[in-house]
Amino acid sequence: MKFSESLKKNKDFRIVYNKGTSHANRYLVMYVLKNDSDRNRLGISVSKKVGNSVIRHHITRLVREGYRLHEEIFNRGLDIVVIARVNAKRATYHEIEKSILNLANLHQIIENEKKMESF
């Protein structure tokens, strides 16, 4: 990912959960919190309730790819945590991608001039 890093530490996830804002849809929950850098940090969480390790890794890859292909339209300086819901295991890539863009739009973290091009 060109403009982003991974969010890996449990402490960083907890800060985003406690201080960030959240929106949810059928497949995903997204928490967003401003950070003090010019890069985004993306964290992905998929619980064991969703499925076995193969399913969890598959969903993680779908979310990461959906974000990666659209990361240039996201505002900079954000910590973003995406949590997969149980319904995500039946979702296709396009449904996950649409879900990510929908949540980003709800959070208003998509740059205005590029907003129309992404949908």
Long-range contacts (C-beta under 8 A, 24 or more apart in sequence): 1-42, 1-64, 1-67, 1-68, 1-71, 2-71, 2-72, 3-39, 3-40, 3-71, 3-72, 3-74, 3-76, 4-39, 4-40, 4-41, 4-42, 4-67, 4-68, 4-71, 5-39, 5-40, 5-41, 5-42, 6-41, 6-42, 6-43, 7-41, 7-42, 7-43, 7-79, 7-80, 7-81, 8-43, 12-41, 12-43, 12-79, 13-43, 13-45, 13-81, 15-79, 16-43, 16-79, 16-80, 16-81, 17-81, 20-79, 20-81, 21-107, 23-103, 23-106, 23-107, 24-85, 24-103, 25-99, 25-102, 25-103, 26-85, 26-87, 26-99, 27-84, 27-85, 27-87, 27-88, 27-91, 27-95, 27-96, 27-99, 28-63, 28-82, 28-83, 28-84, 28-85, 28-88, 28-96, 28-99, 28-100, 28-103, 29-82, 29-83, 29-85, 29-103, 30-80, 30-81, 30-82, 30-83, 30-100, 30-103, 30-104, 30-106, 30-107, 31-80, 31-81, 31-83, 32-78, 32-79, 32-80, 32-81, 32-107, 32-109, 33-78, 33-79, 34-77, 34-78, 34-79, 35-77, 35-78, 35-79, 36-77, 37-77, 38-76, 38-77, 39-76, 39-77, 40-71, 40-74, 40-76, 40-77, 40-78, 40-79, 40-80, 41-78, 41-79, 41-80, 42-67, 42-80, 42-81, 42-82, 43-79, 43-80, 43-81, 43-82, 44-81, 44-82, 44-83, 44-84, 45-81, 45-82, 45-83, 45-84, 46-83, 46-84, 46-88, 47-83, 47-84, 49-86, 50-84, 50-85, 50-86, 50-88, 50-89, 51-89, 55-89, 56-84, 59-84, 59-88, 59-89, 59-91, 59-96, 60-84, 62-91, 62-93, 62-96, 62-97, 63-96, 63-100, 65-93, 66-93, 66-96, 66-97, 66-99, 66-100, 66-101, 67-100, 69-97, 70-97, 70-100, 70-101, 70-104, 70-118, 72-114, 73-110, 73-111, 73-114, 73-115, 73-117, 73-118, 74-104, 74-109, 74-110, 74-111, 75-109, 75-110, 75-111, 78-109, 80-109
